[in-house]
């Protein structure tokens, strides 16, 4: 299926083409006033034809997208749903400076360093990463919170201030904490290395 010619609907602000077996993103840029676009549960493989400067809500969930691309033409985006795709890398999201809600659930993300691409998004408050390979790593939540200190919610659970402090101290401790830990280790080593004398208590 294809997206039909939309030139007669240039003033549209909302489009919902969910579940239509659409394979190609086309004929969308003529709707230059579009704010809401949903193309979930289709067969799209490539993100393109999104010259939509006013678009704030984009749903591309449950398609066959493997690469994030061509999103620099939607600078006003605040909501992006890419769940249920085949995405491994987050390169291409770093320019979405207004993004606040990002759904990446059920993809193929397996490297925590991919989060560096969205670390500078100051308005990002909610991220979903469940059902990705990185969820299976030890301290998954703590590592994500450390990488994305701006979050207020991760996987539909509130991120507390305590969580942020704990994550920061564990994965990037301050000089004071590092010095204290080193001192404790040094003292422990000295204690274990000290010779000791057995006392004869039989007499």
Phi, psi and omega in degrees: 000152179236154173287128184290170176296123185250015184298336179279357184234040184300332184272001180302142177247345181221132177226132179231109180242032181299141171062043182241014180057032179287134181253333186231137174272112182207163177063019183269325187293346177290339179270072189288352178257009184297134178248324184236126178222123179236122179231035182289156176056051174237204183234034183284134178250334186231132176275120179199175179056050181240046176280074187231087188295339182259358183294127180244339183234120180227122179243113177238030185291149175054058170239210179233038184280127179250342184227134175274119183205161174060029178264356178289350178269005175235067187293343183268005185298126176246339182230125179222123178246112177240022183294154175069033176244206183236034189279131177250327186242147182255007174301130183116349179264345189295341181270356181274074189293342181263359186297130179241330183234123182226117180252112179239021183299147175059054172238209184235029183286124184230001182236121180298335180295341176297334180292343177299334181288340180244006183294330184270003180279097189296332184268358182290120183241330184231126178227139174243124182229009180301155177060036167246156178304328182294341179295338183278350181285148175301145178059033182307305185297318181297320180292321178294317179298321177296316181292323186240073184294344182280351185290145170248348180209133178229124180054043177064023172236135180300141175262117183274162176297325179297318178301318181295318180294316179299315180296318180296316181292327182283317189258346174208068185295152177290167179299324181295316180293319178299317180296319180295317179295319178296321179296316179298319179296319180296316179297317181297319179296320180296318181296316182289338182269350183289136176292151178226158184242133176278128178270137178273110184256013183280339184272000000 
